């Protein structure tokens, strides 16, 4: 059971890192949302 839990945590961290890299590169959902809000003003 401990090994299963460890794998699950590793997968979550891996996915979070990928999302973080995409966001920091400026192509993520948050970056797009900020750009959209700026274009409204």
C-alpha positions in Angstrom: 0.0 0.0 0.0 2.8 2.4 0.8 4.4 1.8 -2.7 1.1 2.6 -4.4 0.8 5.8 -2.4 4.3 6.8 -3.3 3.7 6.3 -7.0 0.5 8.4 -6.8 2.3 11.3 -5.2 5.1 11.1 -7.8 2.6 11.3 -10.6 0.9 14.3 -9.0 4.2 16.1 -8.6 5.2 15.2 -12.2 1.9 16.6 -13.6 2.2 19.7 -11.4 5.7 20.3 -12.7 4.6 20.0 -16.4 1.7 22.5 -15.7 4.1 24.9 -14.0 6.6 24.8 -16.9 3.7 25.5 -19.4 2.5 28.4 -17.2 5.9 29.9 -16.9 6.6 29.7 -20.6 3.5 31.9 -21.1 1.2 29.5 -22.9 -0.9 28.4 -19.9 -4.5 29.0 -19.0 -3.5 31.7 -16.4 -1.3 33.6 -18.9 -4.0 33.5 -21.5 -6.6 34.7 -19.0 -4.4 37.6 -17.9 -3.8 38.5 -21.6 -7.5 38.4 -22.3 -8.3 40.6 -19.3 -5.6 43.1 -20.4 -7.1 43.2 -23.9 -10.5 44.2 -22.5 -9.1 47.4 -21.0 
